[in-house]
Amino acid sequence: MRQLAPPRQHIGVVGEGVAGFYLEQHEGLRLLVRPFGLTPDMVLYDPQRRRLAMAEVKTTLQRSRQSFPITVAIQLLDLLAKVKFMRTSLYVAYVVHTAIMSPSEFELDVLRLEEV
């Protein structure tokens, strides 16, 4: 019997929603904008430190331990290095891997990149 999977874009939307909830509730960030089709997936604001934060989210339908998207972290660091002259503060960026285990079970791996 063939098992059907939801379309990729639907999987990504769910993963971004779960990641956004985590970043707001557990990291204390506020979502400013969700640029469609661009990197990063989310631009957030850190009111405690008065700075912007960026987040890139990858979503899968499998456990995340073996498949953390480290290349995404490298690409995000490369982007931040290229725009360093335009930033007025130190950056903080997140790479979030969301694994959807079932409709009610999610597994998150979060990598926080912070310039010091």
Secondary structure as the mmCIF struct_conf table of DSSP 4:
data_model
#
loop_
_struct_conf.conf_type_id
_struct_conf.id
_struct_conf.beg_label_comp_id
_struct_conf.beg_label_asym_id
_struct_conf.beg_label_seq_id
_struct_conf.end_label_comp_id
_struct_conf.end_label_asym_id
_struct_conf.end_label_seq_id
HELX_LH_PP_P HELX_LH_PP_P1 ARG A 2 LEU A 4
HELX_RH_AL_P HELX_RH_AL_P1 ARG A 8 HIS A 26
BEND BEND1 GLU A 27 GLU A 27
STRN STRN1 ARG A 30 VAL A 33
TURN_TY1_P TURN_TY1_P1 PHE A 36 GLY A 37
BEND BEND2 LEU A 38 ASP A 41
STRN STRN2 MET A 42 ASP A 46
TURN_TY1_P TURN_TY1_P2 PRO A 47 ARG A 50
STRN STRN3 ARG A 51 THR A 60
BEND BEND3 LEU A 61 GLN A 62
BEND BEND4 SER A 64 SER A 64
TURN_TY1_P TURN_TY1_P3 ARG A 65 GLN A 66
HELX_RH_AL_P HELX_RH_AL_P2 ILE A 70 LYS A 82
TURN_TY1_P TURN_TY1_P4 VAL A 83 VAL A 83
HELX_RH_3T_P HELX_RH_3T_P1 LYS A 84 MET A 86
BEND BEND5 THR A 88 SER A 89
STRN STRN4 VAL A 92 SER A 102
TURN_TY1_P TURN_TY1_P5 PRO A 103 SER A 104
STRN STRN5 GLU A 105 GLU A 114
#
